[in-house]
Amino acid sequence: MSETLCDWSKHEIRERAEELLELTRNPEFFCRKCARVANIPYVLCKPMKFEKQLRKNAKDGD
Ligand SMILES: [Zn+2]
């Protein structure tokens, strides 16, 4: 199973809720395309680290 969370259907989300909880318990990454979050980048199709985005926002803000 190498599909990303982004590929999960509503049905899969319901069926694999425990797996989803494990993958999203301490999210550090989000998907720029689908707005999903995860502990690890490789379950997202366009992963970006939270920190990176926060730094960028701070820089853009000032
Ligand atoms: Zn995605």
PDB file of the backbone (N, CA, C, O) and the ligand in Angstrom, with CONECT records:
HET     ZN  A 101       1
ATOM      1  N   MET A   1       0.849  -1.213   0.000  1.00  0.00           N
ATOM      2  CA  MET A   1       0.000   0.000   0.000  1.00  0.00           C
ATOM      3  C   MET A   1       0.871   1.245   0.000  1.00  0.00           C
ATOM      4  O   MET A   1       1.375   1.653   1.046  1.00  0.00           O
ATOM      5  N   SER A   2       1.045   1.836  -1.146  1.00  0.00           N
ATOM      6  CA  SER A   2       1.865   3.051  -1.207  1.00  0.00           C
ATOM      7  C   SER A   2       1.028   4.255  -1.597  1.00  0.00           C
ATOM      8  O   SER A   2       1.580   5.310  -1.911  1.00  0.00           O
ATOM      9  N   GLU A   3      -0.263   4.124  -1.584  1.00  0.00           N
ATOM     10  CA  GLU A   3      -1.106   5.260  -1.935  1.00  0.00           C
ATOM     11  C   GLU A   3      -1.025   6.328  -0.846  1.00  0.00           C
ATOM     12  O   GLU A   3      -0.743   6.018   0.311  1.00  0.00           O
ATOM     13  N   THR A   4      -1.265   7.545  -1.204  1.00  0.00           N
ATOM     14  CA  THR A   4      -1.198   8.634  -0.236  1.00  0.00           C
ATOM     15  C   THR A   4      -2.558   8.812   0.441  1.00  0.00           C
ATOM     16  O   THR A   4      -3.582   8.323  -0.037  1.00  0.00           O
ATOM     17  N   LEU A   5      -2.534   9.510   1.543  1.00  0.00           N
ATOM     18  CA  LEU A   5      -3.794   9.853   2.207  1.00  0.00           C
ATOM     19  C   LEU A   5      -4.700  10.620   1.257  1.00  0.00           C
ATOM     20  O   LEU A   5      -5.925  10.522   1.319  1.00  0.00           O
ATOM     21  N   CYS A   6      -4.070  11.377   0.385  1.00  0.00           N
ATOM     22  CA  CYS A   6      -4.806  12.191  -0.587  1.00  0.00           C
ATOM     23  C   CYS A   6      -5.688  11.331  -1.496  1.00  0.00           C
ATOM     24  O   CYS A   6      -6.698  11.796  -2.025  1.00  0.00           O
ATOM     25  N   ASP A   7      -5.288  10.080  -1.664  1.00  0.00           N
ATOM     26  CA  ASP A   7      -6.032   9.178  -2.546  1.00  0.00           C
ATOM     27  C   ASP A   7      -7.164   8.446  -1.834  1.00  0.00           C
ATOM     28  O   ASP A   7      -7.993   7.795  -2.470  1.00  0.00           O
ATOM     29  N   TRP A   8      -7.189   8.559  -0.516  1.00  0.00           N
ATOM     30  CA  TRP A   8      -8.213   7.813   0.225  1.00  0.00           C
ATOM     31  C   TRP A   8      -9.597   8.360  -0.097  1.00  0.00           C
ATOM     32  O   TRP A   8      -9.821   9.569  -0.157  1.00  0.00           O
ATOM     33  N   SER A   9     -10.501   7.436  -0.297  1.00  0.00           N
ATOM     34  CA  SER A   9     -11.897   7.818  -0.500  1.00  0.00           C
ATOM     35  C   SER A   9     -12.568   7.989   0.863  1.00  0.00           C
ATOM     36  O   SER A   9     -12.013   7.598   1.889  1.00  0.00           O
ATOM     37  N   LYS A  10     -13.744   8.567   0.863  1.00  0.00           N
ATOM     38  CA  LYS A  10     -14.480   8.724   2.120  1.00  0.00           C
ATOM     39  C   LYS A  10     -14.693   7.365   2.782  1.00  0.00           C
ATOM     40  O   LYS A  10     -14.653   7.227   4.004  1.00  0.00           O
ATOM     41  N   HIS A  11     -14.916   6.388   1.944  1.00  0.00           N
ATOM     42  CA  HIS A  11     -15.117   5.029   2.447  1.00  0.00           C
ATOM     43  C   HIS A  11     -13.847   4.523   3.141  1.00  0.00           C
ATOM     44  O   HIS A  11     -13.915   3.957   4.232  1.00  0.00           O
ATOM     45  N   GLU A  12     -12.691   4.729   2.503  1.00  0.00           N
ATOM     46  CA  GLU A  12     -11.427   4.285   3.095  1.00  0.00           C
ATOM     47  C   GLU A  12     -11.133   5.012   4.397  1.00  0.00           C
ATOM     48  O   GLU A  12     -10.650   4.405   5.353  1.00  0.00           O
ATOM     49  N   ILE A  13     -11.414   6.286   4.440  1.00  0.00           N
ATOM     50  CA  ILE A  13     -11.185   7.067   5.661  1.00  0.00           C
ATOM     51  C   ILE A  13     -11.966   6.459   6.816  1.00  0.00           C
ATOM     52  O   ILE A  13     -11.469   6.378   7.939  1.00  0.00           O
ATOM     53  N   ARG A  14     -13.174   6.038   6.536  1.00  0.00           N
ATOM     54  CA  ARG A  14     -14.003   5.427   7.568  1.00  0.00           C
ATOM     55  C   ARG A  14     -13.461   4.050   7.953  1.00  0.00           C
ATOM     56  O   ARG A  14     -13.378   3.707   9.133  1.00  0.00           O
ATOM     57  N   GLU A  15     -13.097   3.273   6.940  1.00  0.00           N
ATOM     58  CA  GLU A  15     -12.622   1.909   7.170  1.00  0.00           C
ATOM     59  C   GLU A  15     -11.254   1.873   7.855  1.00  0.00           C
ATOM     60  O   GLU A  15     -10.966   0.953   8.621  1.00  0.00           O
ATOM     61  N   ARG A  16     -10.408   2.878   7.579  1.00  0.00           N
ATOM     62  CA  ARG A  16      -9.023   2.869   8.056  1.00  0.00           C
ATOM     63  C   ARG A  16      -8.779   3.974   9.074  1.00  0.00           C
ATOM     64  O   ARG A  16      -7.688   4.540   9.135  1.00  0.00           O
ATOM     65  N   ALA A  17      -9.781   4.274   9.861  1.00  0.00           N
ATOM     66  CA  ALA A  17      -9.718   5.381  10.819  1.00  0.00           C
ATOM     67  C   ALA A  17      -8.534   5.251  11.782  1.00  0.00           C
ATOM     68  O   ALA A  17      -7.877   6.246  12.086  1.00  0.00           O
ATOM     69  N   GLU A  18      -8.260   4.052  12.258  1.00  0.00           N
ATOM     70  CA  GLU A  18      -7.156   3.871  13.209  1.00  0.00           C
ATOM     71  C   GLU A  18      -5.807   4.177  12.571  1.00  0.00           C
ATOM     72  O   GLU A  18      -4.942   4.808  13.178  1.00  0.00           O
ATOM     73  N   GLU A  19      -5.649   3.714  11.326  1.00  0.00           N
ATOM     74  CA  GLU A  19      -4.420   3.994  10.569  1.00  0.00           C
ATOM     75  C   GLU A  19      -4.285   5.503  10.336  1.00  0.00           C
ATOM     76  O   GLU A  19      -3.195   6.066  10.436  1.00  0.00           O
ATOM     77  N   LEU A  20      -5.386   6.125  10.033  1.00  0.00           N
ATOM     78  CA  LEU A  20      -5.398   7.570   9.808  1.00  0.00           C
ATOM     79  C   LEU A  20      -4.987   8.325  11.068  1.00  0.00           C
ATOM     80  O   LEU A  20      -4.234   9.296  10.997  1.00  0.00           O
ATOM     81  N   LEU A  21      -5.482   7.877  12.221  1.00  0.00           N
ATOM     82  CA  LEU A  21      -5.114   8.508  13.484  1.00  0.00           C
ATOM     83  C   LEU A  21      -3.614   8.416  13.723  1.00  0.00           C
ATOM     84  O   LEU A  21      -2.990   9.380  14.169  1.00  0.00           O
ATOM     85  N   GLU A  22      -3.029   7.244  13.423  1.00  0.00           N
ATOM     86  CA  GLU A  22      -1.590   7.048  13.591  1.00  0.00           C
ATOM     87  C   GLU A  22      -0.807   7.993  12.676  1.00  0.00           C
ATOM     88  O   GLU A  22       0.203   8.567  13.082  1.00  0.00           O
ATOM     89  N   LEU A  23      -1.275   8.145  11.463  1.00  0.00           N
ATOM     90  CA  LEU A  23      -0.556   8.953  10.468  1.00  0.00           C
ATOM     91  C   LEU A  23      -0.688  10.453  10.709  1.00  0.00           C
ATOM     92  O   LEU A  23       0.130  11.232  10.220  1.00  0.00           O
ATOM     93  N   THR A  24      -1.705  10.863  11.453  1.00  0.00           N
ATOM     94  CA  THR A  24      -1.986  12.296  11.611  1.00  0.00           C
ATOM     95  C   THR A  24      -1.917  12.757  13.064  1.00  0.00           C
ATOM     96  O   THR A  24      -2.329  13.872  13.382  1.00  0.00           O
ATOM     97  N   ARG A  25      -1.401  11.908  13.939  1.00  0.00           N
ATOM     98  CA  ARG A  25      -1.403  12.225  15.376  1.00  0.00           C
ATOM     99  C   ARG A  25      -0.574  13.471  15.715  1.00  0.00           C
ATOM    100  O   ARG A  25      -1.015  14.334  16.474  1.00  0.00           O
ATOM    101  N   ASN A  26       0.629  13.550  15.144  1.00  0.00           N
ATOM    102  CA  ASN A  26       1.507  14.708  15.370  1.00  0.00           C
ATOM    103  C   ASN A  26       1.943  15.294  14.030  1.00  0.00           C
ATOM    104  O   ASN A  26       3.104  15.160  13.643  1.00  0.00           O
ATOM    105  N   PRO A  27       1.046  15.923  13.341  1.00  0.00           N
ATOM    106  CA  PRO A  27       1.332  16.330  11.969  1.00  0.00           C
ATOM    107  C   PRO A  27       2.443  17.370  11.875  1.00  0.00           C
ATOM    108  O   PRO A  27       2.462  18.346  12.625  1.00  0.00           O
ATOM    109  N   GLU A  28       3.359  17.149  10.953  1.00  0.00           N
ATOM    110  CA  GLU A  28       4.421  18.112  10.668  1.00  0.00           C
ATOM    111  C   GLU A  28       4.387  18.527   9.210  1.00  0.00           C
ATOM    112  O   GLU A  28       5.078  19.457   8.794  1.00  0.00           O
ATOM    113  N   PHE A  29       3.579  17.828   8.447  1.00  0.00           N
ATOM    114  CA  PHE A  29       3.507  18.098   7.013  1.00  0.00           C
ATOM    115  C   PHE A  29       2.060  18.285   6.586  1.00  0.00           C
ATOM    116  O   PHE A  29       1.148  17.696   7.164  1.00  0.00           O
ATOM    117  N   PHE A  30       1.865  19.104   5.578  1.00  0.00           N
ATOM    118  CA  PHE A  30       0.534  19.235   4.998  1.00  0.00           C
ATOM    119  C   PHE A  30       0.645  19.104   3.492  1.00  0.00           C
ATOM    120  O   PHE A  30       1.718  19.292   2.920  1.00  0.00           O
ATOM    121  N   CYS A  31      -0.446  18.789   2.868  1.00  0.00           N
ATOM    122  CA  CYS A  31      -0.461  18.670   1.412  1.00  0.00           C
ATOM    123  C   CYS A  31      -0.901  19.996   0.807  1.00  0.00           C
ATOM    124  O   CYS A  31      -1.964  20.525   1.132  1.00  0.00           O
ATOM    125  N   ARG A  32      -0.073  20.511  -0.064  1.00  0.00           N
ATOM    126  CA  ARG A  32      -0.350  21.808  -0.698  1.00  0.00           C
ATOM    127  C   ARG A  32      -1.492  21.719  -1.693  1.00  0.00           C
ATOM    128  O   ARG A  32      -2.084  22.726  -2.082  1.00  0.00           O
ATOM    129  N   LYS A  33      -1.785  20.506  -2.089  1.00  0.00           N
ATOM    130  CA  LYS A  33      -2.827  20.319  -3.094  1.00  0.00           C
ATOM    131  C   LYS A  33      -4.172  19.968  -2.461  1.00  0.00           C
ATOM    132  O   LYS A  33      -5.220  20.435  -2.907  1.00  0.00           O
ATOM    133  N   CYS A  34      -4.130  19.137  -1.414  1.00  0.00           N
ATOM    134  CA  CYS A  34      -5.369  18.564  -0.878  1.00  0.00           C
ATOM    135  C   CYS A  34      -5.696  19.016   0.544  1.00  0.00           C
ATOM    136  O   CYS A  34      -6.755  18.674   1.069  1.00  0.00           O
ATOM    137  N   ALA A  35      -4.806  19.777   1.171  1.00  0.00           N
ATOM    138  CA  ALA A  35      -5.026  20.299   2.527  1.00  0.00           C
ATOM    139  C   ALA A  35      -5.096  19.214   3.588  1.00  0.00           C
ATOM    140  O   ALA A  35      -5.675  19.431   4.652  1.00  0.00           O
ATOM    141  N   ARG A  36      -4.517  18.054   3.318  1.00  0.00           N
ATOM    142  CA  ARG A  36      -4.427  17.023   4.334  1.00  0.00           C
ATOM    143  C   ARG A  36      -3.147  17.221   5.144  1.00  0.00           C
ATOM    144  O   ARG A  36      -2.218  17.887   4.686  1.00  0.00           O
ATOM    145  N   VAL A  37      -3.097  16.644   6.349  1.00  0.00           N
ATOM    146  CA  VAL A  37      -1.904  16.728   7.181  1.00  0.00           C
ATOM    147  C   VAL A  37      -1.447  15.326   7.569  1.00  0.00           C
ATOM    148  O   VAL A  37      -2.234  14.379   7.558  1.00  0.00           O
ATOM    149  N   ALA A  38      -0.148  15.205   7.917  1.00  0.00           N
ATOM    150  CA  ALA A  38       0.397  13.902   8.304  1.00  0.00           C
ATOM    151  C   ALA A  38       1.696  14.066   9.075  1.00  0.00           C
ATOM    152  O   ALA A  38       2.357  15.101   8.994  1.00  0.00           O
ATOM    153  N   ASN A  39       2.054  13.016   9.835  1.00  0.00           N
ATOM    154  CA  ASN A  39       3.329  12.979  10.550  1.00  0.00           C
ATOM    155  C   ASN A  39       4.502  12.882   9.593  1.00  0.00           C
ATOM    156  O   ASN A  39       5.583  13.408   9.858  1.00  0.00           O
ATOM    157  N   ILE A  40       4.278  12.206   8.484  1.00  0.00           N
ATOM    158  CA  ILE A  40       5.341  11.866   7.544  1.00  0.00           C
ATOM    159  C   ILE A  40       4.972  12.370   6.152  1.00  0.00           C
ATOM    160  O   ILE A  40       3.798  12.364   5.782  1.00  0.00           O
ATOM    161  N   PRO A  41       5.973  12.808   5.375  1.00  0.00           N
ATOM    162  CA  PRO A  41       5.675  13.441   4.087  1.00  0.00           C
ATOM    163  C   PRO A  41       5.182  12.492   3.003  1.00  0.00           C
ATOM    164  O   PRO A  41       4.395  12.887   2.143  1.00  0.00           O
ATOM    165  N   TYR A  42       5.635  11.256   3.036  1.00  0.00           N
ATOM    166  CA  TYR A  42       5.368  10.398   1.892  1.00  0.00           C
ATOM    167  C   TYR A  42       3.960   9.832   1.815  1.00  0.00           C
ATOM    168  O   TYR A  42       3.660   9.047   0.915  1.00  0.00           O
ATOM    169  N   VAL A  43       3.100  10.212   2.730  1.00  0.00           N
ATOM    170  CA  VAL A  43       1.688   9.836   2.588  1.00  0.00           C
ATOM    171  C   VAL A  43       0.860  10.975   1.994  1.00  0.00           C
ATOM    172  O   VAL A  43      -0.363  10.883   1.883  1.00  0.00           O
ATOM    173  N   LEU A  44       1.559  12.060   1.612  1.00  0.00           N
ATOM    174  CA  LEU A  44       0.892  13.201   0.979  1.00  0.00           C
ATOM    175  C   LEU A  44       1.407  13.352  -0.449  1.00  0.00           C
ATOM    176  O   LEU A  44       2.563  13.026  -0.720  1.00  0.00           O
ATOM    177  N   CYS A  45       0.572  13.839  -1.364  1.00  0.00           N
ATOM    178  CA  CYS A  45       1.009  13.907  -2.761  1.00  0.00           C
ATOM    179  C   CYS A  45       1.873  15.146  -3.021  1.00  0.00           C
ATOM    180  O   CYS A  45       2.754  15.111  -3.880  1.00  0.00           O
ATOM    181  N   LYS A  46       1.631  16.243  -2.288  1.00  0.00           N
ATOM    182  CA  LYS A  46       2.455  17.458  -2.426  1.00  0.00           C
ATOM    183  C   LYS A  46       2.847  17.948  -1.040  1.00  0.00           C
ATOM    184  O   LYS A  46       2.399  19.008  -0.604  1.00  0.00           O
ATOM    185  N   PRO A  47       3.681  17.181  -0.347  1.00  0.00           N
ATOM    186  CA  PRO A  47       3.972  17.501   1.052  1.00  0.00           C
ATOM    187  C   PRO A  47       4.791  18.777   1.221  1.00  0.00           C
ATOM    188  O   PRO A  47       5.675  19.079   0.419  1.00  0.00           O
ATOM    189  N   MET A  48       4.479  19.511   2.277  1.00  0.00           N
ATOM    190  CA  MET A  48       5.313  20.644   2.676  1.00  0.00           C
ATOM    191  C   MET A  48       5.331  20.678   4.191  1.00  0.00           C
ATOM    192  O   MET A  48       4.312  20.443   4.842  1.00  0.00           O
ATOM    193  N   LYS A  49       6.510  20.977   4.753  1.00  0.00           N
ATOM    194  CA  LYS A  49       6.640  20.993   6.203  1.00  0.00           C
ATOM    195  C   LYS A  49       6.002  22.259   6.772  1.00  0.00           C
ATOM    196  O   LYS A  49       6.125  23.338   6.192  1.00  0.00           O
ATOM    197  N   PHE A  50       5.316  22.120   7.916  1.00  0.00           N
ATOM    198  CA  PHE A  50       4.680  23.271   8.567  1.00  0.00           C
ATOM    199  C   PHE A  50       5.674  24.408   8.769  1.00  0.00           C
ATOM    200  O   PHE A  50       5.418  25.548   8.381  1.00  0.00           O
ATOM    201  N   GLU A  51       6.828  24.078   9.392  1.00  0.00           N
ATOM    202  CA  GLU A  51       7.840  25.089   9.720  1.00  0.00           C
ATOM    203  C   GLU A  51       8.210  25.958   8.528  1.00  0.00           C
ATOM    204  O   GLU A  51       8.286  27.183   8.611  1.00  0.00           O
ATOM    205  N   LYS A  52       8.435  25.267   7.413  1.00  0.00           N
ATOM    206  CA  LYS A  52       8.857  25.937   6.203  1.00  0.00           C
ATOM    207  C   LYS A  52       7.854  27.024   5.807  1.00  0.00           C
ATOM    208  O   LYS A  52       8.216  28.154   5.481  1.00  0.00           O
ATOM    209  N   GLN A  53       6.586  26.632   5.849  1.00  0.00           N
ATOM    210  CA  GLN A  53       5.525  27.542   5.458  1.00  0.00           C
ATOM    211  C   GLN A  53       5.419  28.710   6.437  1.00  0.00           C
ATOM    212  O   GLN A  53       5.205  29.852   6.029  1.00  0.00           O
ATOM    213  N   LEU A  54       5.571  28.414   7.751  1.00  0.00           N
ATOM    214  CA  LEU A  54       5.477  29.464   8.755  1.00  0.00           C
ATOM    215  C   LEU A  54       6.572  30.492   8.565  1.00  0.00           C
ATOM    216  O   LEU A  54       6.336  31.696   8.661  1.00  0.00           O
ATOM    217  N   ARG A  55       7.794  29.997   8.290  1.00  0.00           N
ATOM    218  CA  ARG A  55       8.917  30.896   8.053  1.00  0.00           C
ATOM    219  C   ARG A  55       8.657  31.784   6.842  1.00  0.00           C
ATOM    220  O   ARG A  55       8.919  32.987   6.862  1.00  0.00           O
ATOM    221  N   LYS A  56       8.146  31.173   5.809  1.00  0.00           N
ATOM    222  CA  LYS A  56       7.852  31.908   4.580  1.00  0.00           C
ATOM    223  C   LYS A  56       6.817  33.005   4.857  1.00  0.00           C
ATOM    224  O   LYS A  56       6.957  34.141   4.404  1.00  0.00           O
ATOM    225  N   ASN A  57       5.776  32.636   5.611  1.00  0.00           N
ATOM    226  CA  ASN A  57       4.725  33.602   5.928  1.00  0.00           C
ATOM    227  C   ASN A  57       5.271  34.769   6.727  1.00  0.00           C
ATOM    228  O   ASN A  57       4.926  35.921   6.468  1.00  0.00           O
ATOM    229  N   ALA A  58       6.137  34.469   7.713  1.00  0.00           N
ATOM    230  CA  ALA A  58       6.715  35.509   8.544  1.00  0.00           C
ATOM    231  C   ALA A  58       7.523  36.475   7.674  1.00  0.00           C
ATOM    232  O   ALA A  58       7.444  37.694   7.826  1.00  0.00           O
ATOM    233  N   LYS A  59       8.293  35.900   6.770  1.00  0.00           N
ATOM    234  CA  LYS A  59       9.123  36.705   5.875  1.00  0.00           C
ATOM    235  C   LYS A  59       8.253  37.572   4.961  1.00  0.00           C
ATOM    236  O   LYS A  59       8.514  38.759   4.772  1.00  0.00           O
ATOM    237  N   ASP A  60       7.219  36.952   4.405  1.00  0.00           N
ATOM    238  CA  ASP A  60       6.326  37.694   3.514  1.00  0.00           C
ATOM    239  C   ASP A  60       5.561  38.789   4.267  1.00  0.00           C
ATOM    240  O   ASP A  60       5.279  39.855   3.719  1.00  0.00           O
ATOM    241  N   GLY A  61       5.232  38.503   5.538  1.00  0.00           N
ATOM    242  CA  GLY A  61       4.453  39.434   6.341  1.00  0.00           C
ATOM    243  C   GLY A  61       5.226  40.698   6.650  1.00  0.00           C
ATOM    244  O   GLY A  61       4.651  41.786   6.649  1.00  0.00           O
ATOM    245  N   ASP A  62       6.509  40.580   6.913  1.00  0.00           N
ATOM    246  CA  ASP A  62       7.344  41.746   7.214  1.00  0.00           C
ATOM    247  C   ASP A  62       8.055  42.178   5.997  1.00  0.00           C
ATOM    248  O   ASP A  62       8.813  43.147   6.036  1.00  0.00           O
TER     249      ASP A  62
HETATM  250 ZN    ZN A 101      -2.451  15.679  -1.700  1.00  0.00          ZN2+
END
